[in-house]
Amino acid sequence: MLLLLSVLLLPALNVLTVTLMMVPYVILYTMLPTKSFAIQAAVVLAIAFLIAGPVAPVVGLFFLVPAVIMGHLYRKKPLPGLY
């Protein structure tokens, strides 16, 4: 939540914040069941919408999609014969 708000409110920290934006999503996706992750992500985006307006969920969804893909690939076992 703090990372999402700092992207919108603190322009000087944008570069640092953007590089760290997907980390909480990836960790949550790998540690929680899919339904729990979806509920928590929706709650965070709803709170960000209430605090910062409609731009916050758009930025959050922009980073949510690649984070889910990275978390899914991290959970997935490697293909036989690759290593």
N, C-alpha and C positions, 0 to 999 in steps of 0.2 A: 504494500500500500504506500509506504513511504517513497519507494522508488518511483512508483507511478505518479505520485504528486510532485516529486522533485523534477521530473521531466517537464511538467507543465509550468511550474512556478519559479524555478531557478535556472535561468538560461545559462549561467556560467558552468553549471554542473551537468549540462546535457550530455556531453561526450562520455563522462564517467558513468552516468546513470544508464545510458543506453547500452553500454557494454555489460552491465550487470542486470539488466531488466529480465532476462529469461531464466536466470539461475533459480529464483524461488519457485517459478512454475515447473521447471524440470525436476527439482527436488521433490516437490509435492506430488507430481505425476508419478514418479518412480516409487514413492513411499506409500501412497494411499491407493485404495481401490478406485476404479474409474468414477463411480457414482459420487463418492466422497470428494474426489478432486473437482468434479463438475460443480458440486454444491458450493465448495469453498471458493472456487474461482468466480462463480456467479455472485456470491456475497461480496467479495472484494471489489468486483466491478460495479456492483450496485452502490456500495459505500463511496467509491471514487466518483460515481455519477452525482451523488448527493453533495459531495464536498466541492468538486471541481467543475461540474457541468458535463455536457455531452461529449466533450473532447476526450476525457479520461478513459471511458470505456473503449473508444475507438483505438486509442494508443495501446491500451491493455490487450485488446483482441489482436492487434497487429503483432504483438510479441507472443501471444498465447498460442497461435497456430504453430510456429516453428518450435516452440518449447514442447508442445505435445508430441510433435514428430520426433524430436530428439529424445524425449523421455520414453516414447514407445520403442524406438530403436535401441535404447539403452537396456530396456527390459528384455528385449528379444534376444534369444540365444544366437551366437554366431553360427553361420552355415558350416557344415562339416567340410573339411578340406581347405579352409581359408588359412588356417594357422598350422 
